[in-house]
Amino acid sequence: MLTKRFASTTNMMTLAIRIVAAWTLCMAATLAGAASDRVALVIGMGAYQTIEPLSNTRNDAEAMARTLSGIGFDVTLAVDSTSAQLFDLLDDFAFRAETADLALIYYAGHGVEVQGENFLIPVDAQVSSNRDVQRQSVSLKQLLAAVDRARKMRVVILDSCRNNPLGDFIDLKSEEPAEGQATDDATRGSGGLAPADPDRGTLVAFAAKDGQVALDGTGDNSPYAKALMEKMVVPGLEISLMFRQVRDRVLETTNNLQEPHTYGSLSGVPFYMVGGGADAVGSGGDDVLSAWTRIKPDQEQQLLALADMGDTRSMLGLAYMRLNPNEGRFDPKEAVAFLERASKAGSPEAQFELAKLFERGTGVERDEARALELYQAAAEQDFADAINDLGFLHYQGGLGLPADPKKALEYFERAADLRHPQAQFNFAALIDDGLIPSKGPEDAAEYLYAALRSGSADVLNLLLERPNMFTRQTRRALQGRLKEFGFYAGALDGEYGEGTKKSIRLAYGLSE
């Protein structure tokens, strides 16, 4: 959730005026012409040229593409792609994902672990060593990079934990490590993938737990693909609970021979594949509270069960439900209890939300020292909201901190580099004001472009309605960024006429 702390010093008043203006504009970004808010890349590899072919992966991919299209995704389907085609697809998808709320990649095909890293093998791979695997295949890291800049949620699904297809060709364990790899990194020659460790806000789903092997199935689709397609079309099923139900379904249909597993830590914003009021979920705290209160009673019971098992996101959702004053479950003290549990378990978002409650004295006695401790704990885990707030606290002096503008600027830059939209805009304004000696107009424009691509309607409105709050040099540099990515074809003159405004809307994700 974006927070709005504004300082009273002269320089920070200038900054405050710039960002506050976003909430005073009458014009709001229309979403009627918005790019698709959900994009998916579905990949099926089956007709392998030199290794064991797979029978169901093409069926799985084609059926998954139809299912996702049917629930509103803009789907790109790729079947039996070569290595070159796959890399081109990922580059294109990464660019489109920047303006989507949810970016999802589904892969069905051969996947292997080489020296602790997972690789997905294209159909034209010519493999005689593990270096060949690394050079010709797409890594899970590359799939994660392709979804990384989606605005709200990122999902990578691998239905690829089948038997190792390379055992008859090479002994992976006997291979020399690739450059930069340690010699003690084990490679599983018996099948399975290495555990994933995605960034916060990203979920990676494996058809089978790391080190285990998934089943291809005896019918037209794998057990995992069947369960996914069955559950993802259920209206109003929150996405974390959806994957939990997929797991239970696969265990049931395979007589406990295959256990799917998910990795990662989703944000506290609830999300639904179908229905559930997801379109109303924004970045503001009030919207998040309202979104969680739409959870159906049976799903709340599932969240309670997961919370008892230590799931911190379930604890966070339950706390949000109890922080909505317009809802019958309003109970700030119980919310504090859930957040305390999640904070102790290491959730930075819970630490941040609990810090706000201690700062305000909501559901708990006001305690500035405790609030500061929690903000700092969340910031240590690179939680951008906490880092941004600490920047304002250091600039003004707050929660017992002395005013320290130099330290504050370090926090603002750190939050901006973590892609916090408000921090990106504010840091661009600080650069434009000449307060960051090491950076100039090109840097300010880069942060403004990033904030625009992040989906900040506030930034969109300001750049369309009040561009002259920035210097001509910064405005020219932003035109240059827009031209670099194919959104703008006019002169770099710093004048924001209709051509520049059109390019700003296109970069944001709106079509004419």
C-alpha positions in Angstrom: 0.0 0.0 0.0 1.3 3.4 -0.9 1.7 5.7 2.1 1.7 9.5 1.9 4.1 11.2 4.4 5.0 14.7 3.5 7.6 17.0 5.2 7.2 20.6 6.1 10.6 21.8 5.1 10.9 24.0 2.0 12.4 21.3 -0.2 10.0 18.7 0.9 7.1 21.1 0.6 8.0 21.4 -3.1 8.0 17.6 -3.4 4.8 17.4 -1.4 3.0 19.8 -3.8 4.1 17.7 -6.7 2.7 14.5 -5.4 -0.3 15.8 -3.6 -1.4 17.3 -6.9 -2.2 13.8 -8.1 -5.1 13.6 -5.7 -6.5 17.0 -6.6 -6.8 16.4 -10.3 -10.3 16.0 -11.7 -9.3 13.8 -14.6 -8.9 10.1 -13.9 -7.3 7.6 -16.1 -10.0 5.7 -18.1 -9.4 2.0 -18.2 -11.8 1.6 -21.2 -8.8 1.5 -23.5 -6.4 -0.2 -21.1 -4.2 -3.0 -22.3 -5.1 -6.5 -21.0 -4.7 -6.6 -17.2 -3.9 -10.4 -17.4 -1.5 -11.8 -19.8 -0.3 -15.4 -20.1 2.4 -17.2 -22.1 1.6 -20.9 -22.4 4.4 -23.2 -23.6 4.1 -26.9 -24.6 7.1 -29.0 -25.6 6.6 -32.5 -26.8 8.1 -33.2 -30.2 11.7 -33.4 -29.0 14.2 -34.1 -31.8 17.0 -35.8 -29.9 15.5 -36.8 -26.5 12.5 -38.6 -25.3 9.2 -37.1 -26.7 6.3 -36.3 -24.4 2.7 -37.2 -25.3 0.6 -35.0 -23.2 2.4 -31.7 -23.1 1.0 -30.3 -26.3 -2.5 -31.3 -25.2 -1.9 -29.7 -21.8 -0.6 -26.4 -23.3 -3.5 -26.1 -25.8 -6.1 -26.9 -23.2 -4.5 -24.5 -20.7 -4.5 -21.7 -23.4 -8.2 -22.3 -24.0 -8.9 -22.2 -20.3 -7.0 -19.0 -19.6 -8.5 -17.3 -22.7 -12.0 -18.3 -21.4 -11.4 -16.5 -18.1 -10.1 -13.3 -19.6 -6.4 -13.7 -20.2 -4.6 -12.4 -23.3 -2.8 -15.7 -24.1 0.2 -16.4 -26.3 0.4 -20.1 -27.1 3.8 -21.6 -28.1 4.0 -25.3 -29.0 7.2 -27.2 -29.8 9.3 -24.0 -30.0 13.0 -23.9 -30.8 15.5 -22.3 -28.5 15.6 -19.1 -30.6 11.8 -18.9 -30.8 11.5 -19.3 -27.0 14.0 -16.5 -26.2 12.1 -14.2 -28.6 8.8 -15.1 -27.0 10.1 -14.3 -23.6 11.5 -10.9 -24.6 8.1 -9.9 -26.1 6.2 -11.2 -23.2 8.4 -9.4 -20.7 7.6 -6.1 -22.4 3.8 -6.7 -22.5 3.8 -7.9 -18.9 5.0 -4.5 -17.6 1.5 -3.1 -18.2 -0.5 -6.1 -16.9 -1.8 -6.6 -13.4 -1.1 -10.4 -13.6 1.5 -12.1 -15.7 1.5 -15.9 -15.9 3.7 -18.4 -17.6 2.7 -22.1 -17.9 5.3 -24.5 -19.2 4.7 -28.2 -20.0 7.7 -30.1 -21.2 11.1 -31.5 -20.1 12.8 -29.7 -17.3 16.0 -30.7 -15.5 18.2 -29.4 -12.6 21.8 -28.6 -13.5 24.0 -27.6 -10.6 21.2 -26.3 -8.5 19.4 -24.3 -11.3 16.3 -25.4 -13.2 16.4 -25.5 -17.1 13.5 -26.0 -19.5 14.5 -27.8 -22.7 13.3 -26.6 -26.1 12.5 -29.2 -28.8 15.7 -28.6 -30.9 18.2 -29.0 -28.0 21.3 -31.0 -29.0 22.5 -32.1 -25.6 25.8 -33.9 -24.9 26.8 -32.1 -21.7 25.3 -30.1 -18.9 26.9 -27.0 -20.5 24.7 -27.7 -23.5 21.7 -27.7 -21.3 22.7 -24.4 -19.8 23.4 -22.8 -23.2 20.5 -24.1 -25.2 17.7 -24.1 -22.6 15.7 -21.5 -20.9 16.3 -21.2 -17.1 13.6 -20.7 -14.5 15.4 -17.4 -13.7 14.7 -16.2 -17.2 11.0 -17.1 -16.9 10.9 -15.2 -13.6 12.6 -12.2 -15.2 9.9 -12.2 -18.0 7.1 -11.8 -15.4 9.0 -9.7 -13.0 7.6 -6.2 -13.8 3.9 -7.1 -13.8 2.1 -4.6 -11.6 0.4 -6.8 -9.0 1.1 -10.5 -9.3 3.5 -12.8 -11.1 3.0 -16.6 -11.5 5.2 -19.2 -13.1 3.8 -22.7 -13.4 6.1 -25.7 -14.3 4.4 -28.9 -15.2 7.9 -30.2 -16.1 9.1 -32.4 -13.2 9.1 -35.5 -15.3 11.8 -38.2 -15.4 15.2 -36.9 -16.4 15.3 -37.3 -20.2 19.1 -37.0 -20.5 20.2 -40.1 -18.5 20.8 -42.2 -21.6 22.9 -39.4 -23.2 25.1 -37.9 -20.5 26.0 -38.5 -16.9 25.2 -35.0 -15.5 26.9 -35.6 -12.2 30.2 -36.4 -13.9 30.3 -33.2 -15.9 32.6 -30.3 -15.1 30.8 -27.3 -13.6 30.0 -24.4 -15.9 32.0 -21.2 -15.5 31.2 -19.6 -12.2 29.6 -22.7 -10.7 30.8 -24.4 -7.6 32.0 -28.0 -7.9 29.8 -29.2 -5.0 26.5 -28.1 -6.6 24.6 -31.3 -7.1 22.7 -32.2 -10.2 19.8 -34.6 -9.9 20.2 -37.2 -12.6 17.2 -39.1 -11.3 14.6 -36.5 -12.1 12.9 -33.6 -10.3 13.7 -29.9 -10.1 15.6 -27.8 -7.5 13.5 -25.7 -5.1 12.7 -22.2 -6.3 13.3 -19.0 -4.4 11.4 -16.2 -6.3 11.3 -12.6 -5.2 8.4 -11.3 -3.1 5.2 -10.9 -5.0 6.0 -13.9 -7.2 4.6 -17.4 -7.0 6.3 -20.4 -8.6 4.2 -23.6 -8.8 5.7 -27.0 -9.5 3.7 -30.0 -10.6 5.6 -32.0 -8.0 7.6 -31.0 -5.0 11.3 -30.3 -5.6 13.2 -33.5 -6.1 10.1 -35.5 -7.0 8.9 -36.6 -10.4 5.5 -35.7 -11.8 3.2 -38.0 -13.8 2.5 -37.5 -17.5 -0.9 -39.1 -17.0 -2.7 -41.8 -18.9 -5.4 -39.7 -20.4 -5.2 -36.6 -22.7 -3.8 -34.4 -19.9 -1.4 -34.7 -16.9 -3.0 -34.9 -13.5 -1.6 -31.5 -12.6 -2.9 -29.8 -15.7 -6.4 -31.3 -15.2 -6.5 -30.0 -11.6 -5.3 -26.6 -12.6 -7.9 -26.2 -15.3 -10.6 -27.4 -13.0 -9.8 -25.0 -10.1 -8.8 -21.9 -11.9 -12.2 -21.4 -13.4 -14.0 -21.5 -10.0 -15.4 -18.0 -9.5 -14.3 -16.1 -6.4 -11.5 -18.5 -5.4 -8.6 -16.6 -4.0 -5.4 -17.5 -5.9 -3.4 -18.9 -2.9 -6.4 -21.1 -1.9 -6.7 -22.1 -5.5 -3.2 -23.6 -5.6 -3.9 -25.3 -2.3 -6.9 -27.0 -3.7 -5.0 -28.0 -6.8 -2.5 -29.7 -4.5 -5.2 -31.6 -2.7 -6.8 -32.6 -6.0 -3.6 -34.0 -7.5 -2.8 -35.9 -4.3 -6.3 -37.4 -4.5 -6.1 -38.4 -8.2 -2.6 -39.9 -8.0 -3.2 -41.8 -4.7 -0.6 -39.5 -3.0 2.1 -40.4 -5.5 2.5 -36.7 -6.7 2.4 -33.7 -4.4 2.4 -30.3 -6.2 4.3 -27.5 -4.3 4.4 -23.7 -4.5 7.2 -21.4 -3.7 7.3 -17.6 -3.1 5.5 -15.0 -1.1 2.6 -13.2 -2.6 1.7 -9.7 -1.6 -1.2 -9.1 0.8 -3.5 -8.1 -2.0 -6.1 -10.8 -2.7 -6.4 -11.9 -6.3 -8.8 -14.0 -8.2 -8.5 -15.9 -11.5 -12.3 -15.4 -11.9 -14.6 -13.0 -10.2 -14.3 -12.1 -6.5 -14.2 -8.3 -7.1 -10.5 -8.4 -8.2 -11.0 -5.5 -10.5 -11.8 -3.3 -7.5 -8.5 -4.1 -5.8 -6.2 -1.2 -6.1 -3.0 -0.1 -4.3 -4.6 1.8 -1.5 -5.1 0.4 2.0 -8.8 0.9 2.0 -9.2 -1.1 -1.2 -7.2 -4.0 0.3 -9.3 -4.1 3.4 -12.5 -4.2 1.3 -11.1 -6.8 -1.0 -10.3 -9.2 1.8 -13.8 -8.8 3.3 -15.2 -10.2 0.1 -13.7 -13.5 1.0 -16.5 -16.1 1.4 -17.0 -17.8 4.8 -15.8 -21.2 3.6 -12.6 -19.6 2.3 -12.1 -17.7 5.6 -12.2 -21.1 7.3 -9.5 -22.3 4.9 -7.4 -19.2 5.7 -7.8 -19.9 9.4 -6.6 -23.5 8.9 -3.6 -22.3 6.9 -2.8 -19.7 9.5 -2.7 -22.4 12.1 -0.2 -24.2 9.9 2.0 -21.1 9.9 1.0 -19.5 6.6 1.8 -15.8 7.1 -0.2 -14.6 4.1 -3.3 -16.1 5.5 -2.6 -14.4 8.8 -2.2 -11.1 6.9 -5.5 -11.5 5.1 -7.3 -12.4 8.3 -5.9 -9.3 9.9 -7.0 -7.1 7.0 -10.5 -8.5 7.4 -10.6 -7.4 11.0 -9.2 -3.9 10.2 -12.2 -2.8 8.1 -14.4 -0.6 10.2 -17.3 -1.0 7.7 -17.5 -4.8 8.2 -19.0 -7.0 10.9 -15.7 -8.7 11.6 -14.0 -5.4 12.7 -11.7 -6.3 15.6 -8.4 -4.3 15.7 -7.1 -6.3 18.7 -7.5 -9.6 16.9 -5.9 -8.0 13.8 -2.9 -7.1 16.0 -2.7 -10.7 17.2 -2.6 -12.1 13.6 0.0 -9.5 12.6 2.1 -10.2 15.6 2.2 -13.9 14.7 3.0 -13.1 11.0 5.7 -10.6 12.0 7.4 -13.0 14.3 7.4 -15.5 11.5 9.3 -13.0 9.3 6.6 -11.4 7.1 7.8 -7.9 6.2 4.3 -6.8 5.1 2.9 -7.8 8.5 5.8 -6.0 10.2 4.9 -2.9 8.1 1.2 -3.1 8.9 1.8 -3.7 12.6 4.2 -0.7 12.7 1.4 1.5 11.4 -0.9 0.2 14.1 1.6 0.9 16.9 2.3 4.4 15.4 -1.4 5.3 15.4 -2.4 3.3 18.5 -5.0 1.2 16.7 -5.9 -2.0 18.5 -2.8 -1.6 20.7 -1.2 1.1 23.0 0.6 3.7 20.9 4.4 2.9 21.0 6.7 4.9 18.7 9.8 2.9 19.6 8.0 -0.4 18.7 6.7 1.1 15.4 10.2 2.3 14.4 11.6 -1.2 15.2 9.0 -2.8 13.0 9.5 -0.4 10.1 13.2 -1.1 10.3 12.7 -4.8 10.4 10.5 -4.7 7.2 13.1 -2.4 5.5 15.8 -4.9 6.3 13.9 -7.3 4.1 13.7 -4.8 1.3 10.0 -4.0 1.8 9.7 -0.9 -0.3 6.7 0.7 1.6 8.7 0.6 4.8 11.8 2.0 3.2 9.9 4.9 1.6 8.2 5.7 5.0 11.6 5.6 6.7 12.8 8.2 4.2 10.1 10.6 5.2 10.7 9.9 8.9 14.4 10.6 8.6 13.8 13.7 6.5 11.4 15.3 9.0 12.5 13.6 12.2 9.8 11.3 13.5 9.3 8.4 15.9 12.3 9.6 17.9 14.6 9.9 14.9 16.6 13.1 14.4 16.1 15.0 11.1 18.7 13.7 8.7 18.0 14.7 5.0 21.1 12.9 3.7 20.0 9.6 5.2 16.5 10.3 4.0 17.7 10.6 0.4 19.4 7.3 0.6 16.1 5.7 1.7 14.2 7.4 -1.1 16.6 6.1 -3.7 16.6 2.6 -2.3 12.7 2.5 -2.4 12.7 3.9 -5.9 15.2 1.3 -7.1 12.8 -1.4 -5.6 10.2 0.0 -8.0 8.0 1.7 -5.4 5.9 4.0 -7.7 5.5 6.9 -5.3 9.2 6.7 -4.4 10.1 6.6 -8.1 8.2 9.8 -8.8 9.4 11.6 -5.7 13.0 10.6 -6.4 12.7 11.9 -10.0 11.4 15.2 -8.5 14.4 15.4 -6.1 16.8 14.9 -9.0 14.9 17.5 -11.0 15.2 19.9 -8.1 19.0 19.4 -8.1 19.1 17.7 -4.7 20.9 14.6 -6.0 24.2 15.9 -7.3 25.3 12.6 -8.9 22.2 12.4 -11.1 20.7 14.5 -13.9 17.7 14.8 -16.3 18.3 11.3 -17.9 18.1 9.7 -14.5 14.9 11.6 -13.5 13.3 10.6 -16.8 14.2 6.9 -16.2 12.5 7.0 -12.8 9.4 8.8 -14.3 9.2 6.2 -17.1 9.4 3.4 -14.6 6.7 4.9 -12.4 4.5 5.3 -15.4 5.0 1.7 -16.6 4.3 0.5 -13.0 0.7 1.6 -13.5 0.6 4.6 -11.3 -2.5 6.6 -12.4 -1.2 9.5 -10.2 2.0 9.7 -12.3 0.0 9.4 -15.5 -2.3 12.3 -14.6 0.5 14.5 -13.5 2.5 14.0 -16.7 -0.6 14.6 -18.8 -1.9 17.6 -17.0 1.0 19.3 -15.3 4.2 18.3 -17.1 5.7 21.8 -16.5 6.4 20.9 -12.9 9.5 19.3 -14.3 12.3 21.2 -16.0 12.5 21.2 -19.8 15.6 19.1 -19.7 13.8 16.4 -17.8 10.8 16.6 -20.1 13.1 16.2 -23.1 14.8 13.2 -21.5 11.4 11.6 -20.9 10.5 12.1 -24.5 13.7 10.3 -25.4 12.8 7.3 -23.2 9.4 7.1 -24.8 11.0 7.2 -28.3 13.5 4.6 -27.3 10.7 2.1 -26.6 8.7 3.0 -29.7 5.9 5.1 -28.1 7.0 8.5 -29.4 8.1 9.7 -32.8 8.2 13.5 -32.4 10.8 16.0 -31.6 12.7 16.0 -28.3 11.7 19.6 -27.5 10.2 19.3 -24.0 6.9 20.5 -25.2 4.1 18.1 -24.2 1.6 18.4 -27.0 -0.9 15.8 -28.1 1.8 13.6 -29.7 3.7 13.4 -26.4 0.5 12.9 -24.4 -0.5 10.1 -26.7 2.9 8.4 -26.2 2.5 8.8 -22.4 -0.9 7.1 -22.5 0.5 4.3 -24.6 3.5 3.7 -22.3 1.1 3.5 -19.4 -0.9 0.8 -21.2 -3.8 2.8 -22.6 -4.8 2.5 -26.3 -6.3 5.2 -28.3 
